[in-house]
Amino acid sequence: MALPLPIVPSLQGRVHPDEWVARVELAACYRVFAMLGWTEMIYNHITLRLPASVCGAEKQFLINPFGLHYSEVTASNLVKINLQGQVLDGSPYPVNPAGFTVHAAIHDGVPEAHCVMHTHTTAGVAVACLQGGLQQTNFYSAQLHDMVAYHDFEGITIHADEAPRLLRSMGQKPALILRNHGLLAWGHNLPHTFAILWTLQRACEIQLATFSMGAAIPVTEAVAAKCTRDALQFNPNHGAGRDVFDALVRQVHRVDESYSV
């Protein structure tokens, strides 16, 4: 018999309006990931930094309650924590150290990283395990020219001393392949981050399919650079991923509105 979830009262009207907006958007994103199959049981994380209107100069962010599947995440049961991993909203749920360590390091070390997403999809992990990693051979990898960094595998990411090395590996590149591990992306907001991760995931899926059939046709550096400049999903004049993300949220909303409470 399944154990019932802890009852978490709705926070709507009890938190700053900007925090509530962030909670609803992040909860919707967890449901989008579930719809896309980008889940790993109760593991992996999407985190969203709260704006200064909510927390002032202190960096605080929202993370999923450890123990819940992405399909069970709601705006109210998301957990608000600081860079030290302290729970700030009285949540009955714990926080996974493996999620907190990496995400806190990026939120703290990269001022522009307002959202961080990490996945263990089959295609993503497969490419992360491949000698040479992501290769410039398809429409989607060509849109990530000079945007992808790599970090060597050091084991489960629960040790704080790995954070400086991870930040050095990443530099200012918004897409990170954690070797032997999975994919990670950060961005200026949630839809922007989603656009980067979706493109990286799609590139890995196509590479996985292509390499299963034989040798791939390479894309030149010049063409890849042009593709990245022309990519609409990263362009602020074309929503920087907002239109795509909103379309997916509408799909989720038609099926189950519970993420928004």
Long-range contacts (C-beta under 8 A, 24 or more apart in sequence): 5-68, 5-72, 5-77, 6-92, 6-93, 8-74, 8-76, 8-77, 8-91, 8-92, 9-76, 10-76, 10-261, 11-75, 11-76, 11-89, 12-75, 12-76, 12-261, 15-54, 15-89, 16-53, 16-54, 18-50, 18-51, 18-53, 18-54, 19-50, 19-54, 19-80, 20-75, 22-48, 22-50, 22-51, 22-54, 22-62, 23-62, 23-75, 23-76, 23-78, 24-75, 24-259, 24-260, 25-190, 26-62, 26-75, 26-78, 26-190, 27-73, 27-74, 27-75, 27-78, 27-259, 27-260, 28-249, 28-252, 28-253, 28-259, 28-260, 29-190, 29-194, 29-245, 29-249, 30-64, 30-70, 30-71, 30-73, 30-259, 31-70, 31-71, 31-73, 31-249, 31-252, 31-256, 31-259, 32-194, 32-245, 32-248, 32-249, 32-251, 32-252, 33-70, 33-119, 34-69, 34-70, 34-71, 35-248, 35-251, 35-252, 35-255, 36-248, 37-121, 38-119, 38-121, 38-201, 39-69, 39-70, 39-71, 40-119, 40-120, 41-69, 42-66, 42-67, 42-68, 42-69, 43-96, 43-98, 43-120, 44-99, 44-118, 44-119, 44-120, 44-182, 45-96, 45-99, 45-103, 45-116, 45-117, 45-118, 46-115, 46-116, 46-117, 46-118, 46-190, 47-99, 47-103, 47-107, 47-115, 47-116, 48-114, 48-115, 48-190, 49-107, 49-113, 49-114, 49-115, 50-80, 58-82, 59-83, 59-107, 59-108, 60-88, 61-103, 61-104, 61-107, 63-95, 63-99, 63-100, 63-103, 64-99, 65-91, 65-93, 65-94, 66-93, 66-94, 66-95, 66-96, 66-99, 67-93, 67-94, 68-93, 73-259, 74-258, 74-259, 74-260, 74-261, 75-259, 75-260, 75-261, 76-261, 83-107, 83-108, 97-158, 98-156, 98-157, 98-158, 101-157, 101-158, 101-159, 101-160, 101-162, 101-163, 102-157, 102-163, 102-166, 102-184, 104-163, 105-160, 105-163, 105-164, 105-166, 105-167, 106-166, 106-167, 106-170, 106-186, 109-163, 109-167, 110-167, 110-170, 110-172, 110-186, 112-186, 112-187, 112-188, 113-186, 113-187, 114-187, 114-188, 114-189, 114-190, 114-193, 115-186, 115-187, 115-188, 115-189, 115-190, 115-192, 115-193, 116-184, 116-185, 116-186, 116-193, 117-184, 117-185, 117-186, 117-193, 117-194, 117-197, 118-178, 118-182, 118-183, 118-184, 119-182, 119-183, 119-184, 119-197, 119-201, 120-181, 120-182, 121-182, 121-183, 121-201, 121-204, 122-208, 123-201, 123-204, 123-205, 123-207, 123-208, 124-177, 124-182, 124-183, 124-200, 124-201, 124-204, 125-180, 125-181, 125-182, 126-204, 126-208, 127-177, 127-204, 127-207, 127-208, 128-177, 128-178, 128-179, 128-180, 128-181, 128-182, 128-183, 129-179, 129-180, 133-177, 133-179, 134-177, 134-200, 134-203, 134-204, 134-207, 135-207, 135-216, 135-218, 136-218, 136-219, 136-220, 136-221, 136-224, 137-207, 137-210, 137-216, 137-217, 137-218, 137-219, 138-203, 138-206, 138-207, 138-210, 138-216, 138-219, 139-206, 139-227, 140-199, 140-200, 140-202, 140-203, 140-206, 141-203, 141-206, 141-207, 141-219, 141-224, 142-219, 142-223, 142-224, 142-227, 142-228, 143-199, 143-203, 143-224, 143-227, 143-228, 143-231, 143-233, 143-234, 144-175, 144-196, 144-199, 144-200, 144-203, 144-228, 145-221, 145-224, 145-225, 145-227, 145-228, 146-173, 146-225, 146-228, 147-173, 147-174, 147-175, 147-196, 147-228, 148-173, 148-175, 148-176, 148-177, 148-200, 149-173, 149-175, 149-176, 149-177, 150-176, 150-177, 150-178, 150-179, 151-176, 151-177, 151-178, 151-179, 152-179, 153-178, 153-179, 153-180, 153-181, 157-181, 175-199, 175-200, 187-241, 188-240, 189-240, 190-245, 191-239, 191-240, 191-241, 191-242, 191-244, 191-245, 191-246, 192-234, 192-240, 192-241, 193-241, 194-241, 194-244, 194-245, 195-233, 195-234, 195-240, 195-241, 195-244, 195-245, 196-234, 196-241, 198-233, 198-241, 198-244, 199-231, 199-233
